[in-house]
């Protein structure tokens, strides 16, 4: 026990601690003042209080040191795994190679329970600690994006595939390779410390966080629908996300609403096809679609409070077959991001009204398919308060900050709707370098983020289990 007591405490002990132990043997420690000078009795009492307050911190520090040593030992292996994942990216519901790599690593570690094929390609593994304690879950997403990589990384992706009928590059342009590699590292760390682990950790490796292909189910929604929490239900869930805007060694968190609700809309505007030289014979859906794109932006500027965060983005416009033909229809597709269900309702209602007005005026018609995909990602306030202390312990108080809500969305929110959740941002930008934004061809996450991710998440899980078990 004494080897974990800080030197500032041991320096004051001398004979005082021995005297206190003698008092304990006589079962009369409260009578120290009867047979010792008052000053020395007070000094011993202060020593004992300091000791009792210090021991929990010292025990945590000792556990953290064990984690640090394990992380240092494992980093080269986890970097190599990250490179393999990054070089071989796969789109949502198609993560077969990634899932095989994950499952193989977990089985090599000696996990007794590794389940594959969850929600198509997901992997779930259970680590039962050697001591009793709570059940918690940690989640990493595995899918990549239809983006052609334009970095100079030696392990950059050159993979190509077909997506929505187009040949595209495939890239980990949002850091999911970092998420998966970090979680494999955390699994390795906690497995090495399994005899002292006070509780059970469920590792979720999730497919299709960016959304399944059209016409398919997937992601967190399908994992939950298949009953991933039915047999073993965690009392809390944790996750992290790479940040292109935070330096390596930093972390950020947002109490309460952290990431936006995600809605997906598809619009079809129908007119009448005609020769491009005879527009008077057409009902031009291109003109109506153009008017719709600009007018939809007035929802944000004129129908919603300036204080209500929201985004309306048309990301795709498709129509026409030849330069001199006015097409019969045009398709638009995009996303809405909000933090308030009432704002969602207003946006959806106004989209219908605007499209109805424009197409009526132009003589055409429209269809609007509006899907509310994922809710707001909410960081449970009590869980956040507990978890931030672990981030600070791992990185230092000056490296952990509170962040504004982000308009990106995450289907981690579905898990966090089931049980309290904590989701934080991990810095992946190497100082002195540049990175493109998330979902861009030049997005670049540095390998040195891996040990920081492993330490922050391992500390967070371990500390929660330790405190949750009353240790």
N, C-alpha and C positions, 0 to 999 in steps of 0.2 A: 504494500500500500504506500509506503513512504517514498518509493521511487517515482510516484506520480504527483507528489505534493510540490508545488513551486518552491524555488529556493528562498523566496522572500518569507515563506512560512518556516522552513527548516532552520533558517538562520536565527530565528527567535526562540527556537525550542530549547536548546541546551538542556538544563535540568528541569525546566518548567513542565514539559510534557510528561516526563517521568513522574514528577510529583502528582500530576493530574491522574495518571494511571494508578498510582498508589491509592489516591483518594477513591477511585472507582472500585478498587479491590475491597476497600472498607465500606463500600456502599454509602458513603457520606460525602460525595463531592461538593454538596452545597455548604459544608462546614469548613471549607478551605480557609475562610477568613478567621476561623476560630484558632487555628494553629499555624497561620502564616501571616506575615505582614500584609496589611491591606493592599499595598501597592503591588506586591507580587501576586496576590490572589486575583486582583483585577487584571493583571497582565496575563495570567493563565486563562481566565475566563475569556478575555479577548482572543487569545490564541485558539481556544476551542471553537468559538464562534466562527473565526476566520477559516479554521480547518474544515468545519462542517459545510460552510458555504463554498469552499474551494473544491472539495472532493468531487461533486458532480461535474464541475467544469473540467477538472483534471481527468476524470474518467472519460469524458467525451474527447478530450485532447488526445488521450492515449488511443482511443478507438480511431480517431481521425489520422493519427500517425500510422496506424496499421493500414488504413485505406491508402494513404499517401505512398507507402512503400509498395503496395500492390499495384497501384496505378503506374508508378515509375517502372516497375518490372514489366508491365503489360503493354506500355505505349507502343513499342516497335511493332508488336503483333497487330494491335488495333489499327495502326496507321496502314499496314499492309492490307488488312481487311477493307478499310475505307477505300483504298486505291482500287481494289478489285470491284467493289460495289460501284464506284464512280465510273470506271471504264466500261461497265456492263449494265447500263441503266435500263429499266423496263417500265412501261406505262402501267397505269392502274389496272388491276385484275389480271395482269400478265407477268407478275413478279416471280416467275418460277425459279430462275437461277438465283435470285437474291434470297428467296425463301429457303432454297436448298442450302445455300451458304450459311444462313442463320441457323437452321436446324442442325446442320453438321457441327457447327461450332458449339452449340449448346450440348449436343450429345457427347462431344469430345470432353467437355467440362465435367460430364457425369451427371447432368440433370436427369432425374428419374422420370419426369413427365414432360415430354415434348410433343405437342399436338400440331400437325400440319393440316393444310387444306381448309383452314378456318376462313370463312367469307372468301372462298376461292383459293387465295394464296397466302393467307395469314398464318402466323406461327404463334402459338401460346405455350409458354413454359412456366412451370411452378417450381419455386425454390423454398423448401420448408426448412426454417432455421433449426438449430439444435436446442433452442430455448423457446418457451412459450411466449406468445405475443400476438399482436394484431395481424390481420391480412390486409395488404395494400397492393396496388397495381402501379406499373409504370409502362408507358406506351411510347413507341417509336413508329413512324411511318416510313414505308419502303419505296414508294412509287416515284417515278421521274416524270418529266414533262416533254411534250413534243416541241423541243427547242434544239436548234443546231448550235453546238458549243463553239465559242470563239475565244477561248482562253489559250494561254501558252503552257498550261500545266502538262508535265510529261505523261500524266495518266488521264488526259482528257478523253472524253468520249468521242468516238467516230461512228457510233452505231446509228443505223437508220431503220425506219419501219414505215408502215402505212397507217395513217390515222385519219379517219373521216374521209377516206378516199384519196388522200394526198400523201405523197412520199415526204417524210419529215425526218429531221434528226431527232435524237433522243438524248436528254441531258438531265443530270441532277442540278437543275437551275434554281432550286429552293432549299438546298441543304439537307435533303432527306438522307443522303448518304452519310452525312455527319450524325444525324439522329440515330440511324441504325447502328453505326459503328460505335458511338458512345454507349448505346444500350448494351451492345455485346460486351463492351469493356466493363460496364457496371455489373453485368451478369458474371463476368469472370472474377471481378473483385469480391462480390458478395459470396460467390461459391467458395472462394478460398477462405473466407471468414465464416462459413456456414455453421461450424460448431457453436460459435458465440452469437449467431444472429438470433435476436429475440422476436421471432414472428415469421410470417410467410410473405413472399413477394411473388406476384403474378407478372410475368413479362409478356406484354402484348406487342407483337410486331405486325403492324397493320398495313394492309394494302389499300390502294385507291383513295388516299386522303384527298387528292386533287379532284376526285370524282370519278366514278366508273364510266366506261364508254356508254354512249346513248343506248338505251334499251336494256341495260344491265343494272343489277343491284350491286352494292359493294360498300367498302369503307367501314367506318365505325357503326353506321346504322345496321349493316348486315351482320357484323360481329355480334351486336347486341340482340338482333332478331334471332340469331342462331343460339342464343343463350350463353354467351361467353361468361356472364356473371351468375348464371343460375346455380351451378354446382358449388362454386366457391366465390362468395361475394366480398369484394374488398370494402374497407370502410373509407378509403381515400385513394385517389389516383393522381399521378404526377406525370409531367411531360415537359419537354423543352423544345425550343425552335431556334435554329441558326439565325443570326442577324447580320446582314451585310453592312450594317451601319454602326455596329459596336466593335471596338477593338478586342482582339483576343485577350482573355484574362478579365473581361468585364461581363457582368450579367445585369439584366434589368427585369423588372416585374411591374405588374399593374394590379392593384387590389380591385376587386369587383369586376366590372365589365372590362375585359382585356382585349378581346378581338371581336369583330363585328359579326352580326348575323349575315348569312349569305343567301341571296335569292338569285335565281337563274330564270331569265325570260327568253322566249322565242316568239318572234313576230313574223307573220306572213302577211304581206300587203299585196292584194290582187287587183289587177287592172285589166287592160285589153291590149293584146299584142298588135303591133302595126309596123310598117316600114319606118325607118328612121327619118326618111325624107317626108313623111306624112304624119307628123305628130297629132294633127287635128283628128285623125282617124283612130287614135289610141286613147286609152285611159292609162296614163303613164305611172307605173308603180315606182319608178326610179325617183321621179320628182316627189311623189308622196312620201317615199322612204327618207329622202333628204330632208323634207320638212319635219318629219317625225324625229329624226336624230337631233336636230337643233331645238325643237320645241320640248322634247323630253327634258332638256336641261333646265327649262323654266320651273320644273317641279322643285328642284333644289333651290333655285334662286327666288321663287315667288310664292310657292305653296307651303314651304316648310320654315320653321323658325330658324333664324341664322345660328342659333345655339344648339340645334339638333344635328349631330353628326350624321352625314349621309353621302352616298356616292351613287350615281347612276351612270353606267358606262355601257355604250354599245361597242362590243368588241369585234363583231363580224357583220359584214354586209355581203350578201351573195345574190346575183341576179344577172340574167342575160346570157346569150350564147354567141352573139356576133356584134361587131361595132355598129352596124347599120340597121339593127333590129331593136325596137323598143320591146322589152320582154313583157310577158303576161303577169309575172309576179316577182317579188323581191323578198328575200328572207333577211331578217336582222336577229342578232343574238347578243345577249349581254348579261350584266350582273348588276344587282342592287345591294348596297351595304348599309346597314342601319344598326342602331343600338336600342331601338324602342319599337315594340309591336305596333303602337299607334302610328308611328312614322311609316312602318311597313304598309299598313292599311292605306294610308294617304297616298303613298307612291303607287301602289297597285291600282287604286281607284282612279287616280289622275292619268295613269297610262292608258286605261280603257277610254276615258273621256277624250284625251288628246287624239288617240288613234281613231276613234269614232268620228271626231270632228274633221280631221284631215281627210280621211277616206271618203266621208260623205261629201265634202266640198269638192273632192277630185273625181267623184263618180265611181270610186272603187269600194273595196271591202277589206276587212282585216280579220285575222285570228291572233289571239294572244294566249300563249301558254306560260303561266307564271308559277314557278315552283319555289317554295321556301325550303331550302336545302338544309341549312344548319342554323341553330340558334346562336345567340351571343355566347362567347366563351367567358364564363364567369369564374374568377378566382375566389374561392371561399375565403372570407375575411379572416376567420380564426386560423384556418390552415395556412393562409398566406403569412400571417404573423409568425407562426411557428417555423415556417420553411425559410423565411428570409434570414433568420439567424444562422441557418446552415449555410446559405450562400455566402454570408459575411465570414463565417468561420473558414470557408474554403478559399475565398478570394481576397478577403480584406474589406473593411467597411468602405474604403474609398473607391472600391471597384464594383460596388453594387448600388444601383440607383432605381428610383421609382420612375416609370415611363408613362407617357400619355397612352391612351387606348390606340390601337392600331386598326385601320380599316380593313386589313386582310381578315380572312375567316379561317376557321379550323374546325374540323369535325371532331376534334378532341372535346368540343363542347357537348357532344352527345354523351360521352362518358361522364363528363363533369355534371351533367344533368341527373345522372343516376346516383352518383356518390360525390362528396365534396372533392374538388379538384384544385391543383396548383400547377400553373403553366408559366414558364419563364423564358426569357430570351437570352441566348448564349452568344457572346461576341465571337465572330469568326473572321474578322478583318485583321490581317497582319499589319501592324503599324508600318507606315511608309509605303504601303501598297494601295491599289485601288480595286474596287469591286463594282461590277454592274449591279443593278437592283435585282431583287428576287424576280424570277421568271424571265430574266433577260439572258442573252447568249454569253455575256461576259461576267455573270455571277461567279464569284470566286471565294471559296471558303478555305481557310488555311488549316493545315494539319495540326498546327500547334493549339487549335481550339479543342482537340480531342481530350488531352489530359485535363483541361479545365472543365469540360463537360462531364467527364467521368468523376472527377472529384466533387463537383457541385451536386450531381445527382446522387452519387453514393453517400455523401454526407447527409443529404436531405432524407433519403430513405432510411438510413441507419438511425439518424437522430429521431425521426418520427417513431420508428419501432421501439427504440430504447425508451423514449418518454411515454409512448403509448402503453408499454408493458409495465410502467411504474418502476422501472429500474433506475 
